[in-house]
Amino acid sequence: MEIARDRYLRRLIVRKRNGKPKIITGIRRCGKSYLLFRLFRNHLLAEGVPEENIITAALDDIDSRHLRDPVKLTEYVRTMAAGKGECYVLLDEIRMVPDFQDVVNTLTKDRNPDVYITGSNSKILSSDIRSEFRGRGDRVHIYPLVFSEFSSVYKGENAWKEYTRFGGMPETSEMLTDEQKIEYLKDLTDHVYKTDMIERYGIRKPDELSQIIDSLSSSIGSLTNPMKPADTLRTKYRSTVSDDTVNRYLNILEETYMFEKAKRYDIKGRKGIGSPMKYYISDIGLRNAQLNFRKMDMPHIMENIIYNELRSRGYPVDVGVVEIRRNENGKRTSVKPEVDFVANKGDRKYYIQSAYMIPDEDKRKQETRVFSGIGDSFRKIVVTGDDIYPYTDERGVLNIGIRQFLLDENSLDM
Protein backbone atom coordinates (compact mmCIF):
# COMPACT_ATOMS: atom_id res chain seq x y z
CA MET A 1 0.00 0.00 0.00
CA GLU A 2 1.43 3.37 -1.02
CA ILE A 3 0.47 6.49 0.91
CA ALA A 4 0.79 9.71 -1.09
CA ARG A 5 2.68 12.43 0.79
CA ASP A 6 2.41 14.94 -2.04
CA ARG A 7 2.83 18.08 0.07
CA TYR A 8 6.26 17.04 1.25
CA LEU A 9 7.30 15.43 -2.02
CA ARG A 10 6.64 18.72 -3.82
CA ARG A 11 8.77 20.55 -1.27
CA LEU A 12 11.67 18.19 -1.91
CA ILE A 13 11.27 18.44 -5.67
CA VAL A 14 11.44 22.25 -5.77
CA ARG A 15 14.63 22.11 -3.69
CA LYS A 16 16.51 19.75 -6.03
CA ARG A 17 20.06 20.80 -6.80
CA ASN A 18 19.79 24.13 -4.97
CA GLY A 19 23.30 23.79 -3.54
CA LYS A 20 22.10 23.06 -0.01
CA PRO A 21 21.71 19.83 1.95
CA LYS A 22 18.04 18.94 2.35
CA ILE A 23 17.21 17.92 5.92
CA ILE A 24 13.97 16.03 6.56
CA THR A 25 12.80 16.35 10.15
CA GLY A 26 9.76 15.18 12.09
CA ILE A 27 8.71 13.04 15.00
CA ARG A 28 9.91 9.44 14.80
CA ARG A 29 7.81 7.02 12.75
CA CYS A 30 5.97 9.79 10.90
CA GLY A 31 7.29 8.70 7.47
CA LYS A 32 10.60 10.47 6.86
CA SER A 33 12.37 7.37 5.49
CA TYR A 34 9.35 6.42 3.39
CA LEU A 35 9.25 9.89 1.87
CA LEU A 36 12.94 9.84 0.97
CA PHE A 37 13.65 6.23 0.01
CA ARG A 38 10.39 5.39 -1.71
CA LEU A 39 8.49 8.44 -2.88
CA PHE A 40 11.39 10.77 -3.71
CA ARG A 41 13.52 7.96 -5.13
CA ASN A 42 10.61 6.89 -7.37
CA HIS A 43 10.28 10.49 -8.52
CA LEU A 44 13.96 10.60 -9.49
CA LEU A 45 13.68 7.37 -11.42
CA ALA A 46 10.55 8.62 -13.21
CA GLU A 47 12.46 11.76 -14.19
CA GLY A 48 15.09 9.63 -15.89
CA VAL A 49 17.82 9.64 -13.25
CA PRO A 50 19.79 6.38 -13.67
CA GLU A 51 19.41 4.06 -10.71
CA GLU A 52 23.18 3.94 -10.21
CA ASN A 53 23.17 7.74 -9.78
CA ILE A 54 20.98 7.45 -6.69
CA ILE A 55 23.28 6.62 -3.77
CA THR A 56 21.46 5.47 -0.66
CA ALA A 57 22.42 4.38 2.83
CA ALA A 58 20.09 3.45 5.68
CA LEU A 59 22.58 4.08 8.44
CA ASP A 60 20.54 2.43 11.16
CA ASP A 61 20.65 -0.91 9.29
CA ILE A 62 23.23 -3.49 10.28
CA ASP A 63 24.33 -3.75 6.64
CA SER A 64 25.41 -0.09 6.75
CA ARG A 65 27.24 -0.27 10.04
CA HIS A 66 30.63 0.13 8.34
CA LEU A 67 29.45 3.46 6.88
CA ARG A 68 28.88 5.03 10.30
CA ASP A 69 32.51 6.13 10.24
CA PRO A 70 32.44 9.68 8.79
CA VAL A 71 35.59 9.19 6.67
CA LYS A 72 34.37 5.87 5.24
CA LEU A 73 30.95 7.32 4.48
CA THR A 74 32.47 10.27 2.64
CA GLU A 75 34.78 8.00 0.66
CA TYR A 76 31.90 5.63 -0.17
CA VAL A 77 29.73 8.42 -1.59
CA ARG A 78 32.60 9.94 -3.58
CA THR A 79 33.52 6.55 -5.03
CA MET A 80 29.91 5.76 -5.98
CA ALA A 81 29.48 9.20 -7.60
CA ALA A 82 32.77 9.27 -9.50
CA GLY A 83 32.34 9.72 -13.24
CA LYS A 84 28.55 9.45 -13.21
CA GLY A 85 27.41 13.02 -13.74
CA GLU A 86 24.66 14.40 -11.48
CA CYS A 87 24.07 12.15 -8.49
CA TYR A 88 21.65 12.17 -5.56
CA VAL A 89 22.73 11.03 -2.09
CA LEU A 90 19.98 9.84 0.25
CA LEU A 91 21.18 9.21 3.81
CA ASP A 92 18.72 7.92 6.38
CA GLU A 93 19.33 8.29 10.14
CA ILE A 94 22.45 10.42 9.71
CA ARG A 95 22.61 10.84 13.49
CA MET A 96 24.25 7.36 13.58
CA VAL A 97 27.40 8.98 12.14
CA PRO A 98 29.68 10.93 14.50
CA ASP A 99 30.45 14.42 13.18
CA PHE A 100 27.80 13.92 10.49
CA GLN A 101 27.74 17.66 9.83
CA ASP A 102 31.28 17.49 8.49
CA VAL A 103 30.28 14.70 6.11
CA VAL A 104 27.30 16.65 4.80
CA ASN A 105 29.25 19.88 4.42
CA THR A 106 32.07 18.09 2.59
CA LEU A 107 29.70 16.36 0.17
CA THR A 108 27.81 19.59 -0.44
CA LYS A 109 31.03 21.40 -1.31
CA ASP A 110 31.79 18.71 -3.90
CA ARG A 111 28.81 20.17 -5.84
CA ASN A 112 28.03 16.99 -7.79
CA PRO A 113 26.01 14.99 -5.26
CA ASP A 114 22.71 16.56 -4.22
CA VAL A 115 22.46 15.63 -0.55
CA TYR A 116 19.31 14.61 1.37
CA ILE A 117 19.37 13.42 4.98
CA THR A 118 16.88 12.32 7.60
CA GLY A 119 17.28 11.73 11.28
CA SER A 120 15.28 10.81 14.34
CA ASN A 121 13.72 13.91 15.77
CA SER A 122 15.52 13.32 19.05
CA LYS A 123 18.89 13.43 17.29
CA ILE A 124 18.54 15.84 14.38
CA LEU A 125 16.90 18.98 15.70
CA SER A 126 16.21 22.29 14.01
CA SER A 127 18.47 24.05 16.50
CA ASP A 128 21.29 21.59 15.68
CA ILE A 129 20.77 22.21 11.99
CA ARG A 130 21.03 25.97 12.37
CA SER A 131 24.24 25.74 14.36
CA GLU A 132 25.90 22.89 12.48
CA PHE A 133 25.14 24.04 8.94
CA ARG A 134 25.14 27.79 9.69
CA GLY A 135 22.07 28.45 7.62
CA ARG A 136 23.18 26.28 4.69
CA GLY A 137 20.65 23.52 5.40
CA ASP A 138 17.25 23.50 3.73
CA ARG A 139 14.72 21.85 6.05
CA VAL A 140 11.53 20.00 5.12
CA HIS A 141 9.52 19.18 8.21
CA ILE A 142 6.87 16.46 7.96
CA TYR A 143 3.98 15.47 10.18
CA PRO A 144 2.06 12.24 10.72
CA LEU A 145 -0.74 11.69 8.20
CA VAL A 146 -3.23 14.52 8.00
CA PHE A 147 -6.86 13.57 7.51
CA SER A 148 -6.80 13.73 3.70
CA GLU A 149 -3.77 11.41 3.56
CA PHE A 150 -5.33 9.06 6.09
CA SER A 151 -8.66 8.99 4.24
CA SER A 152 -6.96 8.09 0.97
CA VAL A 153 -5.93 4.69 2.37
CA TYR A 154 -8.57 4.00 5.03
CA LYS A 155 -10.87 1.12 4.09
CA GLY A 156 -13.45 1.39 6.88
CA GLU A 157 -16.81 3.14 7.07
CA ASN A 158 -16.07 6.16 9.25
CA ALA A 159 -12.65 7.68 8.60
CA TRP A 160 -13.27 10.70 10.83
CA LYS A 161 -14.21 8.60 13.86
CA GLU A 162 -11.16 6.41 13.32
CA TYR A 163 -8.84 9.38 12.85
CA THR A 164 -9.99 11.24 15.95
CA ARG A 165 -9.32 8.11 18.00
CA PHE A 166 -6.13 6.63 16.55
CA GLY A 167 -4.62 9.58 14.68
CA GLY A 168 -2.36 9.41 11.65
CA MET A 169 0.85 7.56 12.50
CA PRO A 170 1.40 5.76 9.17
CA GLU A 171 1.83 2.25 10.57
CA THR A 172 -1.59 2.31 12.24
CA SER A 173 -3.19 2.45 8.78
CA GLU A 174 -1.85 -1.05 8.13
CA MET A 175 -3.13 -2.60 11.37
CA LEU A 176 -6.39 -4.49 11.43
CA THR A 177 -7.61 -4.39 15.02
CA ASP A 178 -8.14 -1.64 17.57
CA GLU A 179 -6.06 -3.62 20.06
CA GLN A 180 -3.08 -3.61 17.70
CA LYS A 181 -3.34 0.15 17.20
CA ILE A 182 -3.65 0.84 20.92
CA GLU A 183 -0.63 -1.34 21.70
CA TYR A 184 1.43 0.28 18.94
CA LEU A 185 0.64 3.86 20.01
CA LYS A 186 1.33 3.10 23.66
CA ASP A 187 4.62 1.49 22.70
CA LEU A 188 5.58 4.62 20.76
CA THR A 189 4.89 6.93 23.68
CA ASP A 190 6.35 4.68 26.39
CA HIS A 191 9.29 2.92 24.72
CA VAL A 192 10.30 5.09 21.77
CA TYR A 193 9.70 8.78 22.43
CA LYS A 194 10.15 8.85 26.19
CA THR A 195 13.17 6.55 26.06
CA ASP A 196 14.79 8.77 23.44
CA MET A 197 14.21 11.86 25.54
CA ILE A 198 15.48 10.23 28.72
CA GLU A 199 18.68 9.00 27.06
CA ARG A 200 19.43 12.09 25.00
CA TYR A 201 18.76 14.67 27.69
CA GLY A 202 19.83 12.69 30.75
CA ILE A 203 16.44 12.94 32.44
CA ARG A 204 16.76 11.57 35.95
CA LYS A 205 13.07 11.58 36.88
CA PRO A 206 11.14 9.96 34.01
CA ASP A 207 7.91 10.06 35.98
CA GLU A 208 8.00 13.86 35.94
CA LEU A 209 8.39 13.88 32.18
CA SER A 210 5.45 11.49 31.80
CA GLN A 211 3.34 13.65 34.08
CA ILE A 212 4.14 16.74 32.01
CA ILE A 213 3.08 14.89 28.85
CA ASP A 214 -0.11 13.88 30.66
CA SER A 215 -0.76 17.47 31.64
CA LEU A 216 -0.24 18.85 28.13
CA SER A 217 -2.26 16.03 26.55
CA SER A 218 -5.16 16.76 28.89
CA SER A 219 -5.12 20.47 28.11
CA ILE A 220 -4.37 20.72 24.37
CA GLY A 221 -5.57 24.08 23.13
CA SER A 222 -5.59 25.63 26.61
CA LEU A 223 -3.36 28.51 27.63
CA THR A 224 -0.32 27.17 29.44
CA ASN A 225 2.87 28.45 30.98
CA PRO A 226 5.50 26.56 33.02
CA MET A 227 3.70 27.48 36.23
CA LYS A 228 0.53 25.60 35.30
CA PRO A 229 1.96 22.09 34.78
CA ALA A 230 4.34 22.69 37.68
CA ASP A 231 1.39 23.44 39.97
CA THR A 232 -0.39 20.34 38.64
CA LEU A 233 2.60 18.16 39.51
CA ARG A 234 2.85 19.65 42.98
CA THR A 235 -0.82 19.30 43.86
CA LYS A 236 -1.74 16.07 42.06
CA TYR A 237 1.53 14.12 42.33
CA ARG A 238 3.11 15.81 45.38
CA SER A 239 6.16 16.64 43.28
CA THR A 240 8.85 19.13 44.29
CA VAL A 241 9.66 19.96 40.68
CA SER A 242 10.83 23.52 40.02
CA ASP A 243 9.45 25.89 37.39
CA ASP A 244 12.82 25.82 35.61
CA THR A 245 12.74 22.03 35.37
CA VAL A 246 9.22 22.09 33.95
CA ASN A 247 10.31 24.69 31.42
CA ARG A 248 13.18 22.37 30.43
CA TYR A 249 10.73 19.49 29.91
CA LEU A 250 8.55 21.71 27.74
CA ASN A 251 11.55 22.66 25.62
CA ILE A 252 12.48 18.99 25.21
CA LEU A 253 8.96 18.10 24.05
CA GLU A 254 9.18 20.86 21.46
CA GLU A 255 12.68 19.97 20.31
CA THR A 256 11.69 16.34 19.78
CA TYR A 257 8.61 17.45 17.83
CA MET A 258 6.11 15.74 20.10
CA PHE A 259 4.43 19.07 20.87
CA GLU A 260 4.39 22.48 19.25
CA LYS A 261 3.47 25.75 20.90
CA ALA A 262 1.35 28.48 19.37
CA LYS A 263 2.18 31.92 20.72
CA ARG A 264 -0.39 34.66 21.20
CA TYR A 265 -0.40 37.51 18.72
CA ASP A 266 -1.91 40.98 19.20
CA ILE A 267 -3.77 41.39 15.92
CA LYS A 268 -4.30 45.14 16.11
CA GLY A 269 -0.91 45.88 17.63
CA ARG A 270 0.76 43.47 15.21
CA LYS A 271 3.11 42.09 17.82
CA GLY A 272 3.69 38.89 19.71
CA ILE A 273 2.58 38.40 23.29
CA GLY A 274 4.59 36.36 25.78
CA SER A 275 3.42 33.63 28.12
CA PRO A 276 0.95 31.97 28.38
CA MET A 277 0.71 30.06 25.10
CA LYS A 278 -1.04 26.98 23.74
CA TYR A 279 0.48 23.55 23.12
CA TYR A 280 -0.67 21.09 20.45
CA ILE A 281 0.46 17.48 20.05
CA SER A 282 1.86 16.26 16.73
CA ASP A 283 -0.62 13.39 16.48
CA ILE A 284 -3.95 13.00 18.22
CA GLY A 285 -3.53 9.22 18.50
CA LEU A 286 -0.43 9.76 20.65
CA ARG A 287 -2.45 12.09 22.86
CA ASN A 288 -5.19 9.52 23.31
CA ALA A 289 -2.69 6.72 24.01
CA GLN A 290 -0.97 8.84 26.65
CA LEU A 291 -4.33 9.26 28.39
CA ASN A 292 -5.26 5.58 27.91
CA PHE A 293 -8.02 6.61 25.50
CA ARG A 294 -9.96 8.35 28.23
CA LYS A 295 -11.08 11.97 28.12
CA MET A 296 -12.09 12.08 24.45
CA ASP A 297 -12.52 15.87 24.48
CA MET A 298 -13.83 16.31 20.94
CA PRO A 299 -13.83 20.14 20.77
CA HIS A 300 -10.14 20.28 21.66
CA ILE A 301 -9.27 17.20 19.61
CA MET A 302 -10.80 18.89 16.56
CA GLU A 303 -8.91 22.10 17.34
CA ASN A 304 -5.63 20.17 17.52
CA ILE A 305 -6.35 18.47 14.19
CA ILE A 306 -7.01 21.85 12.53
CA TYR A 307 -3.73 23.19 13.95
CA ASN A 308 -1.78 20.22 12.55
CA GLU A 309 -3.49 20.63 9.18
CA LEU A 310 -2.47 24.28 8.95
CA ARG A 311 1.10 23.50 9.94
CA SER A 312 1.26 20.65 7.45
CA ARG A 313 0.13 23.06 4.72
CA GLY A 314 3.13 25.20 5.62
CA TYR A 315 1.51 28.02 7.60
CA PRO A 316 3.06 29.58 10.69
CA VAL A 317 0.20 29.65 13.22
CA ASP A 318 -0.46 31.98 16.15
CA VAL A 319 -3.32 32.45 18.60
CA GLY A 320 -4.93 35.81 17.86
CA VAL A 321 -5.88 38.32 20.54
CA VAL A 322 -8.20 41.23 19.71
CA GLU A 323 -8.92 44.12 22.06
CA ILE A 324 -12.51 45.28 21.68
CA ARG A 325 -13.58 48.49 23.43
CA ARG A 326 -17.23 49.17 24.19
CA ASN A 327 -19.52 51.20 26.41
CA GLU A 328 -21.61 49.41 29.00
CA ASN A 329 -23.91 51.35 31.33
CA GLY A 330 -22.01 54.54 30.62
CA LYS A 331 -18.63 52.96 31.37
CA ARG A 332 -15.98 52.30 28.80
CA THR A 333 -14.68 48.74 29.02
CA SER A 334 -12.52 46.46 26.93
CA VAL A 335 -12.39 42.71 26.38
CA LYS A 336 -9.72 40.62 24.67
CA PRO A 337 -11.33 37.62 22.98
CA GLU A 338 -9.20 35.09 21.11
CA VAL A 339 -9.12 33.96 17.53
CA ASP A 340 -8.19 30.29 17.69
CA PHE A 341 -5.73 30.51 14.80
CA VAL A 342 -4.05 33.23 12.78
CA ALA A 343 -2.37 31.54 9.79
CA ASN A 344 0.13 33.53 7.70
CA LYS A 345 2.00 32.85 4.49
CA GLY A 346 3.56 35.69 2.54
CA ASP A 347 0.94 38.38 2.01
CA ARG A 348 -1.92 36.04 2.91
CA LYS A 349 -3.53 35.87 6.32
CA TYR A 350 -6.46 33.83 7.62
CA TYR A 351 -8.42 34.04 10.88
CA ILE A 352 -9.90 30.68 11.85
CA GLN A 353 -12.28 29.68 14.63
CA SER A 354 -12.79 26.03 15.60
CA ALA A 355 -16.37 25.41 16.81
CA TYR A 356 -17.22 21.76 17.38
CA MET A 357 -20.95 22.44 17.68
CA ILE A 358 -23.06 25.41 16.57
CA PRO A 359 -26.58 24.38 17.54
CA ASP A 360 -28.24 27.76 16.95
CA GLU A 361 -27.80 31.30 15.67
CA ASP A 362 -26.80 32.65 19.08
CA LYS A 363 -23.85 30.26 19.22
CA ARG A 364 -22.81 31.20 15.68
CA LYS A 365 -22.83 34.90 16.59
CA GLN A 366 -20.80 34.13 19.70
CA GLU A 367 -18.16 32.31 17.65
CA THR A 368 -17.91 35.07 15.04
CA ARG A 369 -18.17 38.12 17.31
CA VAL A 370 -14.39 38.30 17.68
CA PHE A 371 -14.06 38.90 13.93
CA SER A 372 -15.92 42.21 14.20
CA GLY A 373 -13.07 43.73 16.19
CA ILE A 374 -10.31 42.86 13.73
CA GLY A 375 -10.97 45.53 11.16
CA ASP A 376 -9.12 44.18 8.13
CA SER A 377 -10.20 42.37 4.97
CA PHE A 378 -8.31 39.09 5.38
CA ARG A 379 -10.31 35.85 5.20
CA LYS A 380 -12.30 34.84 8.26
CA ILE A 381 -13.42 31.24 8.68
CA VAL A 382 -15.45 29.19 11.15
CA VAL A 383 -14.83 25.43 11.03
CA THR A 384 -17.62 23.40 12.61
CA GLY A 385 -17.82 19.74 13.56
CA ASP A 386 -21.11 19.42 11.68
CA ASP A 387 -21.41 18.33 8.05
CA ILE A 388 -22.68 21.50 6.42
CA TYR A 389 -22.67 22.90 2.93
CA PRO A 390 -20.01 25.65 2.93
CA TYR A 391 -21.46 29.15 2.83
CA THR A 392 -20.34 32.73 3.35
CA ASP A 393 -22.59 34.71 5.67
CA GLU A 394 -23.67 38.35 5.45
CA ARG A 395 -20.47 39.48 7.20
CA GLY A 396 -18.20 37.66 4.79
CA VAL A 397 -17.37 34.80 7.17
CA LEU A 398 -16.91 31.39 5.56
CA ASN A 399 -18.67 28.61 7.47
CA ILE A 400 -17.42 25.13 6.61
CA GLY A 401 -17.59 21.61 8.07
CA ILE A 402 -14.43 20.00 9.43
CA ARG A 403 -14.28 17.17 6.89
CA GLN A 404 -14.51 19.44 3.86
CA PHE A 405 -12.03 21.86 5.42
CA LEU A 406 -9.49 19.06 5.84
CA LEU A 407 -10.14 17.25 2.56
CA ASP A 408 -10.08 20.30 0.30
CA GLU A 409 -6.53 21.57 -0.21
CA ASN A 410 -7.95 24.98 -1.17
CA SER A 411 -10.48 25.29 1.67
CA LEU A 412 -8.90 28.47 3.03
CA ASP A 413 -9.66 30.25 -0.22
CA MET A 414 -13.13 28.91 -1.02
Secondary structure as the mmCIF struct_conf table of DSSP 4:
data_model
#
loop_
_struct_conf.conf_type_id
_struct_conf.id
_struct_conf.beg_label_comp_id
_struct_conf.beg_label_asym_id
_struct_conf.beg_label_seq_id
_struct_conf.end_label_comp_id
_struct_conf.end_label_asym_id
_struct_conf.end_label_seq_id
HELX_RH_AL_P HELX_RH_AL_P1 ASP A 6 ILE A 13
TURN_TY1_P TURN_TY1_P1 VAL A 14 ARG A 17
BEND BEND1 ASN A 18 LYS A 20
STRN STRN1 LYS A 22 THR A 25
BEND BEND2 ILE A 27 ILE A 27
TURN_TY1_P TURN_TY1_P2 ARG A 28 ARG A 29
BEND BEND3 CYS A 30 GLY A 31
HELX_RH_AL_P HELX_RH_AL_P2 LYS A 32 TYR A 34
HELX_RH_PI_P HELX_RH_PI_P1 LEU A 35 PHE A 40
HELX_RH_AL_P HELX_RH_AL_P3 ARG A 41 ALA A 46
TURN_TY1_P TURN_TY1_P3 GLU A 47 GLY A 48
HELX_RH_3T_P HELX_RH_3T_P1 GLU A 51 ASN A 53
STRN STRN2 ILE A 54 ALA A 58
TURN_TY1_P TURN_TY1_P4 LEU A 59 ASP A 60
BEND BEND4 ASP A 61 ASP A 61
HELX_RH_3T_P HELX_RH_3T_P2 ILE A 62 ARG A 68
BEND BEND5 ASP A 69 ASP A 69
HELX_RH_AL_P HELX_RH_AL_P4 PRO A 70 ALA A 81
TURN_TY1_P TURN_TY1_P5 ALA A 82 GLY A 83
BEND BEND6 LYS A 84 GLU A 86
STRN STRN3 CYS A 87 ASP A 92
HELX_RH_3T_P HELX_RH_3T_P3 ILE A 94 MET A 96
BEND BEND7 VAL A 97 VAL A 97
TURN_TY1_P TURN_TY1_P6 PRO A 98 ASP A 99
HELX_RH_AL_P HELX_RH_AL_P5 PHE A 100 LYS A 109
TURN_TY1_P TURN_TY1_P7 ASP A 110 ASP A 110
BEND BEND8 ARG A 111 ASN A 112
STRN STRN4 PRO A 113 THR A 118
TURN_TY1_P TURN_TY1_P8 ASN A 121 LYS A 123
BEND BEND9 ILE A 124 ILE A 124
HELX_RH_AL_P HELX_RH_AL_P6 SER A 126 PHE A 133
TURN_TY1_P TURN_TY1_P9 ARG A 134 GLY A 135
STRN STRN5 ASP A 138 HIS A 141
BEND BEND10 PRO A 144 PRO A 144
HELX_LH_PP_P HELX_LH_PP_P1 LEU A 145 VAL A 146
HELX_RH_AL_P HELX_RH_AL_P7 PHE A 147 VAL A 153
BEND BEND11 GLY A 156 GLU A 157
HELX_RH_AL_P HELX_RH_AL_P8 ALA A 159 PHE A 166
TURN_TY1_P TURN_TY1_P10 GLY A 167 GLY A 168
HELX_RH_3T_P HELX_RH_3T_P4 PRO A 170 GLU A 174
BEND BEND12 THR A 177 THR A 177
HELX_RH_AL_P HELX_RH_AL_P9 ASP A 178 ASP A 187
HELX_RH_PI_P HELX_RH_PI_P2 LEU A 188 TYR A 193
HELX_RH_AL_P HELX_RH_AL_P10 LYS A 194 TYR A 201
TURN_TY1_P TURN_TY1_P11 GLY A 202 GLY A 202
BEND BEND13 ARG A 204 ARG A 204
HELX_RH_AL_P HELX_RH_AL_P11 PRO A 206 SER A 218
TURN_TY1_P TURN_TY1_P12 SER A 219 GLY A 221
BEND BEND14 SER A 222 SER A 222
STRN STRN6 LEU A 223 THR A 224
TURN_TY1_P TURN_TY1_P13 PRO A 226 PRO A 226
HELX_RH_AL_P HELX_RH_AL_P12 MET A 227 LYS A 236
BEND BEND15 TYR A 237 TYR A 237
HELX_RH_AL_P HELX_RH_AL_P13 ASP A 243 GLU A 255
TURN_TY1_P TURN_TY1_P14 THR A 256 TYR A 257
BEND BEND16 MET A 258 MET A 258
STRN STRN7 PHE A 259 ASP A 266
TURN_TY1_P TURN_TY1_P15 ILE A 267 ARG A 270
STRN STRN8 LYS A 271 ILE A 281
BEND BEND17 SER A 282 SER A 282
HELX_RH_AL_P HELX_RH_AL_P14 ILE A 284 GLN A 290
TURN_TY1_P TURN_TY1_P16 LEU A 291 PHE A 293
HELX_RH_AL_P HELX_RH_AL_P15 MET A 298 SER A 312
TURN_TY1_P TURN_TY1_P17 ARG A 313 GLY A 314
STRN STRN9 VAL A 317 VAL A 321
STRN STRN10 ILE A 324 GLU A 328
TURN_TY1_P TURN_TY1_P18 ASN A 329 GLY A 330
STRN STRN11 LYS A 331 VAL A 335
STRN STRN12 GLU A 338 LYS A 345
TURN_TY1_P TURN_TY1_P19 GLY A 346 ASP A 347
STRN STRN13 ARG A 348 ALA A 355
BEND BEND18 TYR A 356 TYR A 356
BEND BEND19 ASP A 360 ASP A 360
HELX_RH_AL_P HELX_RH_AL_P16 GLU A 361 THR A 368
HELX_RH_3T_P HELX_RH_3T_P5 ARG A 369 GLY A 373
TURN_TY1_P TURN_TY1_P20 ILE A 374 ILE A 374
BEND BEND20 ASP A 376 ASP A 376
BEND BEND21 PHE A 378 PHE A 378
STRN STRN14 ARG A 379 THR A 384
BEND BEND22 GLY A 385 ASP A 386
STRN STRN15 TYR A 391 THR A 392
TURN_TY1_P TURN_TY1_P21 GLU A 394 ARG A 395
BEND BEND23 GLY A 396 GLY A 396
STRN STRN16 VAL A 397 GLY A 401
HELX_RH_AL_P HELX_RH_AL_P17 ILE A 402 LEU A 407
TURN_TY1_P TURN_TY1_P22 GLU A 409 ASN A 410
HELX_RH_3T_P HELX_RH_3T_P6 SER A 411 ASP A 413
#
